[in-house]
Amino acid sequence: MADEPRPEQVWLELPPISATAPRRLLVFLHGAGSSPETFAPVAIAWQLKFPGATAVLLQGLRRVGAIADWFDPAGRDARGALVLDEAAGTVGARIASLQATLGLEPRETVVIGFGQGATLALELARMRGSVASIVVAYAGRLARPLQDGERVGSTVHLIHGEFDSVVPALHATRALRGLRALGVDVTLDIVEDEGHTIGQEMVNLGTTRVMQTVFRGRGPAKRPTLH
């Protein structure tokens, strides 16, 4: 009997490290031309800071062999916007399904994206009825300008390498200004001497920003800074 074809992977799930720590859902969106497995070390580093969290690494929607991306990066016209909307809708539905299965809510969900995954994470924050209370965008950019009166339902933490030549840090600065103009709770950290990557310092910054947001009001707040 011929072997049955293996089902296509939709996500890679890492169970909580601790059964007693506060439960959360951490959703990771890898960069273009990558895979959940490649992003797994970052997810594990995050789980060490949030040991009660289930970490889910979603698989990019456009598969090319073992790697994938989320949308056509060449799309710059109305069709490109439509493709991005479709990608955000599909990923949002997958996150909602995970929340229902795990018994968790958007307020207990953090979406962490890198590169193209960060751009998609920012689109998820702009969706009506945001699927996550916090979005962390590493080396991301806004795919399209923010509109006056637009509502962004998530707290946003932007983290960018100073010497990122793939997605220059200028994109993060523009996103910060646009989000602030809408009254969004947003921070930006530009990390010296880092490129288009997520090093340990960037993991530390991301987890610290999320902890500050989660525990805000329980102790002295540190004012966000722009480095």
N, C-alpha and C positions, 0 to 999 in steps of 0.2 A: 504494500500500500504506500502510495507516494506521501511524503511529508506534507502536512497541512501548512500553507503559508502563514508566517508569523504575523500577528496583527501589528499594524503600524503604531509605534509608540506615540502617545499623546502627551504624557508627562512622566517624570521620574520623581518618586515620592520618598522622602527621608523621614522616618518616624521621629517623634520627640525623643530627646536625650533623657528627660526627666518626666516622670509621671505626676509629680507634685507641683512643678512650676506652673505659672499661669499659662493657659493654653492660648495659642495664637496660630495664625496661618501666615507663613512667609511665602510669597509667590515670586519666583525668579524668572526673568525674561532675558535670555542670553543675547549676545550680539549677533550681527549678520555673519553668515558663513561659519556658524559654530554649532554647538549641541548642548543638551542638558548635562551630559557627562563632563564636558569641558568646564562647565560653570559650577560643578559640584563642590570643588574646594572652597569657593566663595560662600556657597550655601552652608557648608559645614562650619565655616568660621562664624557666620551669623548665628547659627544654632548654638554655638558655645556661649553666646551672649544672651540668647533667648532659648534656654534648654527645654522649655515646655512647648515650643512651637513645632508644628509640622511644616517641613520645608518641601515645597513642590516646585520643580523645575519644569516649566512648560516647554514643549517641543515647538520650534518654529513652524509656521504654516506652509512655507514653501520649501519642500524637501528636494535636496540634490544629493543623493546617496546618503552618507552618514551625517552630512551637515545640512543646515537650514537657515533661512532668514524669515522675516515676518511679513514683509511687503516689498514691492518693487521700488528700490531706491531711486530709480530714474523717473518715477511718476511725479510730475510737477504741475499737471493740468487738472481739470475737473475730474477726469478719470482717476488720476493718482489719489485725489482726496477721497473718492468713492472707495478705492481699494483699501485705503487706510481706515476708513469707517468700517468696512467689512471685517478687517483684521481685528479692530478694537471690539467690534460686536461679538466675534467668535471667541476671542480671549476672555472678554467679560462674561460670556455665558459659561465658559469652562470654569472660571473662578467662582461664579455663583453656584455651579454644580458641586464644586469642592466644598464650599461653605455649607451647603445643605447636607452633604454626606458627613462632614465632620461636626456639624452642629455649631458652627461659628458664624459670626456676623461681620459685615464690612468694618465695623469699629474695631474688630479684633484682627483685621487683615492688613498686611503691609505688602506692597508690590515693589520689588527691587529690579530695576532694569539696567542694562549696560549697552551703550551704543545705540543701535537700532532698537533694541529692547527697551532702552530708556525713553526713546522717542514714543514708542508705543505706550509705555507706562504713563507718560504725560497725557497722551490721548485718552487713556482710561480715566484719568483724573478729571478730564473735561466732559466725560459722558454724563448724561442726565442720570441721577441715581448712582453715584460713584460706587464701585465695588470694593474700595479700600479707603480706610481713613487716612493712610499715609502712603505716599509714593516717594521712593528714593531713586533719583535718576543719575546714574554714573555716566559721564561723557555723553549726555543727551542733548537734544535740541528740540525746539518746537517745530513741528512739521508745517505749521501754518500760523499766521498771526492771530493773536487773541483779539476778540471782538469786544467793543464797549458793551458793558452789561452782561458779558458772559459769566457764567457761574462755574467755578472750579470747586468741587466738593471735597477735595483731599488736602491735607497738609503736604507740602512739597519740599523735599530736601535735594538740592542740586549739588553734586560733587564732581569736580572736574580736574584733570591734570593740567598743570601750567603749560606744559609743552606738548599737549595733544595736537598732533598734526593731522589726524583723521577727522576729528570734530573739534575745531579750535575753540578755546575757552570763551571766545567772544559770544558764541551761541548761548552759553550758560548765562552770561551777563545780560544778554538781551531777554532771555526767559525770565530772569529774576526781575528785571524792570517791568516787564509786561504783567507778570503775576502780581507784583506788589501794587501796580496801578489798579488791579481789580480787587485789592484787599485780601488777597490770598495769604495764608500763613506759610511763608516760604523762607528758606535760608539758602545761601550759596557758600561753599567752601572750595577755593581753588588751591590745589595742593602743589607746593613747590617741587620742581625737578621731576614731576611725574608726567608720563605720556598717556597714550590711549590704553589704559590698563586699570586693574583694580589691585593695588598693593595693600599690604597690611594696614598702613596708615589710613588708606581710604575706607577699608572695612571698619576700622576703629571709629572714624568720623561718622560713617553711616549709622552704625549701631548707637553711637552716642547721641546723634541727632534724634533718632527714633525714641531712645530712652527719655530724652528731655521732653519730647512731645507727649509720650505716654504718661510720664510722672509729673507733668506740669501742674503746679499748684500744691504739690505735696512737700515742697521744700524751696529753698532759695533758687530762683531761676537765673541761669547764666544767659546773658544777652547774646544772641547769635552774632557772629562776626563774619566779615568778608575778608578772606585772606588772599 
